[in-house]
Amino acid sequence: MKLGVVITASFCTLKKACNVLRELKEKGYDLYPVLSNKVVDYDTRFGKAEDIVKEIEEITGKKIVKDIVEAEKFGPMYKMDAMLVLPATGDFMAKMANSMTDNAANLAVKATLRNQSPIIVAVSTNDGLGLSGENIMKLLNLKYVYFVPFGQDDYVKKPNSLVAHFDLVVPTIELALKGEQIQPLLQEYKKKNV
């Protein structure tokens, strides 16, 4: 199965995202990585950009897509069976909810939606119960958009923060391919997922 994987700049969850990519690869998914500009360009306390890019390319066996020209091809030329956004930042979801395509990540998703293929969103945002909440609600109502179950990852220190249960990515994809949203969507976030 051809699975596009959009990776956006929730830097603290990129290592977990790479672990999910390994799991998907082991299960036989043919992965096509698309990275947001921030993942490609920014070194952070969580790692160097070039190391993240190299790791993703090694796992997937493919060069990353990082520009709009290549991302547009996901519509007419590189038709995906589904597209996974792992992780999906508040910024990414705001652009997706408002049909903005100023980067490779958002255009790859929009091009895949054009083909009416499922988009699976794994939330990772510090303001999911704040301003980003409105965009999450918009996306929950879109046809072909499915969410990985999520919860508050640290309700004491970051009360508005929401993060997907990365261990539920595979079952979410499997149900999305059948046109079903995995349930329950809101789940307690246990420390094993942090």
N, C-alpha and C positions, 0 to 999 in steps of 0.2 A: 504494500500500500504506500502511495506517495503522500508524505506528510510534510507540509511546510511548517517550519518552526521559527516564529518571530521571537526574538529575545530583546527585551527593552531594559532600560537602565535602573532596575531595582538591584543595585550593586550588591547588597547584602544577601540576596538570594541566588546569585549567579552560580555559585558552586552547587547548590541544590538543583538548579536547573540542569547543570551538566550531568548530575547523577541521573536525572530523569531521562536525559538524552541517551545515556548509556543503556538504561532499562529499555527504552523504545527500540534502540538498535538491536539489542539482544532478542527482542520479540519479533524482529524481522521488518520493522518499519524502514522505508527508504526516506531518509531525512534530508530536507532542503533548508539550510539555515539562512535566515535573514536577520541582520543585526541593526539596531537603531544606531544613529550617528554617535550618540553618547557612549554606547558600549564600545564602539570601535575607537573613539578618540580620547576617552578619559581614563587616566590612571587614578585609582582611589586607594583608600586604606584596605580595601578588600581584594586588591590585586591590580596588576598592570594590564592595560587593554590588549597589548600584543599577546600576552600569555593566555588571556581568555579566548581571543580569536583563534589562536593556535590550537587550544584544547578543543574548541567546538569543531574546527576543521578536522582534527584527528578523529574525533568521535563519529562525525557524520560521514567522513570520507569525501567531503565536498568543500569547495571554496565558498566563503560566505558571500551573500548578496548584501551590499551596503549602499547602493545608490538607486535612485528612482528609475532610471532607465532599465536596469535589470529587473527591478521589482515589478514593473508594469507587465513583464512577460508572464507573470503567474496567471494572468487572465487568459490571453489567447494562445500562448505557446507552452507554458509549463503548468498544465492543469493538475491541481492537487486534489486528492480525495478528501483532504481536510487540511485546515491550518490551525496550529496550536500557537497561542501567544503565552509565552512562559519566560519570565513573569510579565504581567501587564501592569504598567505603572498608571498612576492617576493621569499623568500627562498623555500617555498613549490612549487611554480610554476616553478622555475628553475629546481628543482629535477624532477617534473612531465614532463616537456618539454624534459628532457634529460634521461628519463626512469631510474631514480635513486630510489631505494627502501630501504633506510637505516633506515627507521622508520615506525611505524604503520600507520601514516597518508598516506604516499605515497604508501605503499603496499596495503592498503585497496582500494585506487583508482585504482591501477593497476589491482588488483584482480577483481574489478567490471568491468573494461574495457574488461577484458578477456571474460566476459559474454556478452559483447556488450550492456551493460546497460548505460543509459545516465549519464554523470558526469556534474553537474552544479557547476560552479565556481563563487564565489562572491569575487572579488578582494579587497584587502586592503593592499596597499604597498606604502611606501613613495618614491619609485623610479620607479613607473609605466611608467613614461615618460622619464626615464633614462635607466639604464642597464636592469631592469626587463621588459622593453617594448618589447625587442626581444623575451623573453619567452612567453609573452602574445600573441604576433603575431603567434608564433609557435602553441600555444594551440588553438587559434581561427581557425586554419586550420585542426585540428584533428577531425576525425569522432567520433561521440558520445560525444563530449565536447561542452557544451553550457555555455554562460556567462550571469550572471545577469547584466543588464545595469549599467554602472559606469560613473563617472566623477571626475573632480578635486575637492577635498573637501576644499582646501585652496590654491588657486593659488598665493596668495600674500606671505604667509609665507612658504609654501611648494609647490613650483611650479611643482614639478615632482610627487606629490602624487595623487594616484587614489583610490577611494573607491566605492564599489558597492552601489546601491540604495537598501537597505535592505527591503524596503517596496515593492519591485518588485520580491522578491524571489519566492513567491507562484506562480504568473503567469508565471515566467520563468520555474519553474519545470513543470507546467501543459503543456506548449508548448513543452518542451524538451521531455516529454513522448510521444509526437506525432511526434518527430523528427524535430521540428522547433526551430529556434533561435528567441527569442523575439526581436522586433525592436521598436524604434531605440536603438542601443547598447550604443552609446555615448550620454549621457544626462547631462544637466546642473545639478550640485549638489547644491541643495537648503539646507539652514541651518537646516531645519526640519529633514534632514537625518543625521546631524552631532551629 
